[in-house]
Amino acid sequence: MDFLIRKATENEYRAIIHLLTSNALPTADIYEKNITLFVGVIDEKIVATIGIEQYDNVALLRSLCVKEGFKNQKLGEKMLSYLLSFCANEKIETLYLITTTAEHYFVRYGFEKITRENTSQPIQQTREFRDICPTSAIVMRLKL
């Protein structure tokens, strides 16, 4: 089983939206220009996705998601590792994320819980931060 990770094409956005929706993750703004999505593919089928919303040297991790039936195979870990390498190449210094369900997962990879007020201004201006995620969601940060 070969697992390939690559940048998503626009033709794949419908499949990505379906995957995100089936896992109760937001999709309202994924077509915005500063969001880059990546897919994990097995046998030419999308089985995982992750994205990044980039603002100079800070970025917001967008929706790490693995399809049912492919979980517990470390695919999420591979997707996150790929994204962190992408961040290094892009000279991103701090990666943020907003979650209502995955705090414990991301702590294992060095993310720390922070207050909404301690989130950088560009991230506070994102639709995900302002409108899409509830104010009760947990904000986390990883300094790279």
MIPALO-417729 format. One record per residue: residue number from 0; chain; x, y, z of N, C-alpha, C in turn. Coordinates in pm, whole numbers. Example, Ala and Ser with C-alpha at 12.3 -4.5 7.8 and 13.67 -1.06 7.14 Angstrom:
BEGIN
 mipa fise    n_u    n_v    n_w   ca_u   ca_v   ca_w    c_u    c_v    c_w
    0    A   1319   -569    780   1230   -450    780   1320   -330    780
    1    A   1285   -225    708   1367   -106    714   1290      3    787
***
This chain:
BEGIN
 mipa fise    n_u    n_v    n_w   ca_u   ca_v   ca_w    c_u    c_v    c_w
    0    A     85   -119      0      0      0      0     89    124      0
    1    A     98    191   -114    176    314   -124     89    433    -84
    2    A    145    517      2     76    636     49    151    756     -6
    3    A     87    832    -93    147    947   -158     83   1074   -103
    4    A    164   1172    -67    113   1302    -22    156   1406   -125
    5    A     60   1489   -166     89   1593   -265    -12   1707   -250
    6    A     20   1817   -317    -72   1931   -319   -199   1890   -392
    7    A   -312   1931   -339   -441   1898   -401   -462   1982   -526
    8    A   -531   1925   -622   -573   2001   -740   -715   2052   -714
    9    A   -752   2156   -784   -886   2211   -764   -995   2109   -797
   10    A   -966   2018   -890  -1063   1912   -925  -1090   1820   -807
   11    A  -1001   1817   -709  -1017   1728   -594  -1090   1793   -478
   12    A  -1123   1921   -490  -1184   1990   -377  -1320   1932   -337
   13    A  -1397   1883   -433  -1526   1822   -396  -1506   1701   -307
   14    A  -1408   1616   -341  -1378   1498   -259  -1326   1540   -122
   15    A  -1245   1645   -119  -1193   1695      9  -1307   1749     95
   16    A  -1395   1826     35  -1511   1879    108  -1595   1765    164
   17    A  -1616   1662     86  -1693   1546    134  -1623   1482    254
   18    A  -1493   1463    245  -1417   1403    355  -1425   1491    480
   19    A  -1406   1621    464  -1412   1711    580  -1552   1714    640
   20    A  -1653   1724    557  -1791   1728    605  -1828   1601    680
   21    A  -1783   1487    631  -1815   1361    697  -1747   1348    833
   22    A  -1649   1435    859  -1582   1436    989  -1613   1563   1068
   23    A  -1721   1633   1029  -1769   1754   1097  -1662   1863   1105
   24    A  -1584   1878    997  -1482   1982    992  -1526   2092    895
   25    A  -1481   2215    917  -1528   2329    837  -1478   2326    693
   26    A  -1564   2375    603  -1529   2382    461  -1563   2517    399
   27    A  -1624   2606    472  -1682   2729    416  -1582   2816    340
   28    A  -1455   2812    379  -1360   2907    321  -1242   2841    250
   29    A  -1251   2713    219  -1131   2645    168  -1089   2691     28
   30    A  -1173   2765    -42  -1135   2815   -175  -1059   2947   -168
   31    A  -1039   3002    -49   -970   3130    -39   -825   3115    -85
   32    A   -771   3224   -141   -644   3217   -212   -523   3181   -127
   33    A   -523   3212      0   -405   3184     83   -414   3050    155
   34    A   -508   2966    115   -520   2832    172   -468   2731     70
   35    A   -377   2647    115   -323   2539     32   -363   2407     95
   36    A   -421   2320     15   -463   2189     65   -373   2081      8
   37    A   -351   1979     89   -273   1863     50   -360   1739     68
   38    A   -333   1637    -12   -407   1513     -1   -311   1396     19
   39    A   -361   1297     92   -293   1169    104   -371   1071     19
   40    A   -300   1002    -69   -365    919   -170   -314    775   -162
   41    A   -408    681   -166   -377    538   -177   -458    484   -294
   42    A   -393    418   -385   -461    362   -503   -547    466   -575
   43    A   -490    586   -590   -556    698   -658   -683    748   -590
   44    A   -703    710   -464   -819    758   -387   -770    846   -272
   45    A   -838    957   -250   -803   1048   -140   -848    985    -10
   46    A   -754    961     80   -786    901    209   -751    993    326
   47    A   -686   1107    295   -649   1201    402   -629   1339    341
   48    A   -644   1439    426   -620   1576    382   -567   1659    498
   49    A   -497   1763    463   -449   1863    559   -430   1991    479
   50    A   -440   2103    547   -421   2228    476   -349   2330    562
   51    A   -316   2440    496   -248   2549    564   -300   2681    509
   52    A   -322   2774    599   -362   2910    563   -247   2999    606
   53    A   -180   3058    508    -50   3121    531    -56   3273    528
   54    A     13   3335    625     27   3480    634    172   3511    668
   55    A    254   3534    567    397   3559    585    460   3447    667
   56    A    507   3479    789    580   3378    867    494   3309    972
   57    A    362   3329    968    270   3254   1055    166   3186    968
   58    A    110   3077   1020     11   3004    942    -86   2933   1035
   59    A   -200   2901    979   -305   2828   1049   -318   2690    985
   60    A   -300   2587   1065   -320   2450   1017   -469   2431    992
   61    A   -502   2375    878   -642   2356    842   -676   2209    831
   62    A   -761   2162    918   -832   2035    908   -751   1914    865
   63    A   -675   1862    957   -613   1731    937   -725   1628    949
   64    A   -738   1544    848   -850   1450    845   -810   1323    772
   65    A   -844   1209    831   -818   1079    769   -953   1007    754
   66    A   -971    948    638  -1097    880    606  -1117    758    697
   67    A  -1243    736    734  -1280    618    811  -1230    494    738
   68    A  -1179    396    811  -1125    277    748   -975    287    725
   69    A   -921    408    737   -777    430    719   -714    490    845
   70    A   -794    506    949   -743    562   1074   -658    458   1146
   71    A   -578    503   1240   -489    417   1319   -383    348   1234
   72    A   -342    413   1126   -234    362   1042   -121    465   1030
   73    A   -124    563   1119    -24    671   1123    -26    761   1001
   74    A   -138    762    927   -148    849    811   -159    995    853
   75    A   -230   1021    962   -239   1158   1014   -101   1212   1052
   76    A    -23   1126   1115    113   1164   1154    197   1196   1030
   77    A    182   1116    925    256   1142    801    211   1272    736
   78    A     82   1299    739     29   1423    683     84   1544    759
   79    A     83   1535    891    134   1644    974    283   1665    951
   80    A    358   1559    942    502   1568    916    528   1636    781
   81    A    451   1600    681    463   1661    549    435   1812    559
   82    A    330   1848    632    294   1989    646    404   2066    720
   83    A    462   2007    821    569   2074    895    692   2095    806
   84    A    721   2002    718    830   2020    621    797   2133    525
   85    A    673   2139    481    628   2247    394    647   2381    465
   86    A    610   2387    594    625   2510    673    772   2552    679
   87    A    862   2457    699   1005   2488    704   1051   2548    572
   88    A   1006   2490    461   1043   2542    329    988   2681    304
   89    A    872   2709    362    806   2839    345    852   2942    449
   90    A    944   2904    535    998   2991    642    890   3037    740
   91    A    795   2948    767    691   2977    866    751   2954   1004
   92    A    736   3051   1092    795   3043   1226    699   2990   1331
   93    A    569   3016   1311    469   2972   1409    348   2917   1336
   94    A    305   2799   1379    187   2734   1322     80   2728   1429
   95    A    -38   2776   1397   -152   2775   1489   -254   2673   1441
   96    A   -340   2632   1531   -457   2553   1492   -570   2582   1590
   97    A   -690   2555   1543   -810   2574   1625   -883   2441   1623
   98    A   -917   2389   1741   -981   2258   1747  -1088   2253   1856
   99    A  -1185   2169   1833  -1284   2140   1937  -1272   1995   1983
  100    A  -1191   1915   1912  -1187   1772   1943  -1048   1710   1951
  101    A   -945   1777   1899   -816   1708   1880   -701   1765   1963
  102    A   -733   1833   2071   -627   1893   2154   -522   1790   2195
  103    A   -566   1676   2245   -473   1575   2297   -385   1517   2186
  104    A   -440   1505   2066   -362   1455   1953   -245   1550   1923
  105    A   -273   1679   1914   -170   1774   1874    -69   1804   1984
  106    A   -105   1787   2110     -9   1803   2219    109   1707   2200
  107    A     79   1587   2149    186   1487   2126    291   1534   2028
  108    A    257   1632   1945    350   1682   1844    406   1819   1879
  109    A    391   1858   2006    454   1981   2052    368   2106   2051
  110    A    244   2094   2008    155   2210   2012    118   2240   2156
  111    A    106   2368   2189     66   2409   2323    -63   2490   2315
  112    A   -146   2473   2413   -272   2547   2422   -240   2691   2460
  113    A   -302   2786   2391   -283   2928   2423   -420   2996   2429
  114    A   -423   3118   2479   -548   3192   2483   -573   3255   2347
  115    A   -697   3285   2320   -733   3352   2195   -660   3486   2182
  116    A   -641   3554   2296   -575   3685   2295   -427   3673   2259
  117    A   -365   3559   2284   -224   3539   2254   -200   3488   2112
  118    A   -304   3482   2034   -293   3439   1894   -250   3559   1811
  119    A   -160   3535   1715   -110   3647   1634   -224   3713   1557
  120    A   -208   3843   1531   -311   3922   1464   -356   3864   1330
  121    A   -263   3822   1242   -311   3768   1114   -404   3648   1132
  122    A   -376   3565   1230   -460   3446   1253   -594   3490   1312
  123    A   -592   3592   1398   -719   3641   1455   -811   3699   1347
  124    A   -754   3739   1234   -834   3797   1126   -891   3692   1030
  125    A   -854   3565   1047   -905   3462    956  -1053   3436    980
  126    A  -1121   3391    878  -1262   3355    893  -1279   3241    992
  127    A  -1184   3146    991  -1194   3033   1082  -1192   3081   1227
  128    A  -1103   3175   1258  -1091   3227   1395  -1212   3314   1431
  129    A  -1251   3404   1340  -1357   3502   1369  -1497   3445   1363
  130    A  -1524   3362   1260  -1663   3326   1230  -1694   3177   1232
  131    A  -1602   3095   1182  -1635   2956   1155  -1628   2869   1281
  132    A  -1517   2879   1353  -1503   2798   1475  -1566   2869   1593
  133    A  -1626   2795   1685  -1687   2859   1802  -1579   2922   1891
  134    A  -1618   3024   1966  -1521   3089   2056  -1477   2994   2167
  135    A  -1552   2886   2187  -1513   2786   2288  -1403   2692   2236
  136    A  -1372   2700   2107  -1268   2612   2049  -1132   2645   2110
  137    A  -1047   2546   2113   -913   2560   2171   -817   2607   2062
  138    A   -737   2708   2095   -634   2756   2004   -501   2698   2053
  139    A   -424   2647   1956   -295   2587   1990   -188   2647   1898
  140    A    -62   2640   1947     49   2699   1876    169   2607   1879
  141    A    242   2604   1768    369   2533   1761    471   2630   1703
  142    A    576   2658   1781    686   2742   1731    782   2651   1657
  143    A    811   2690   1534    894   2606   1447   1039   2655   1445
***
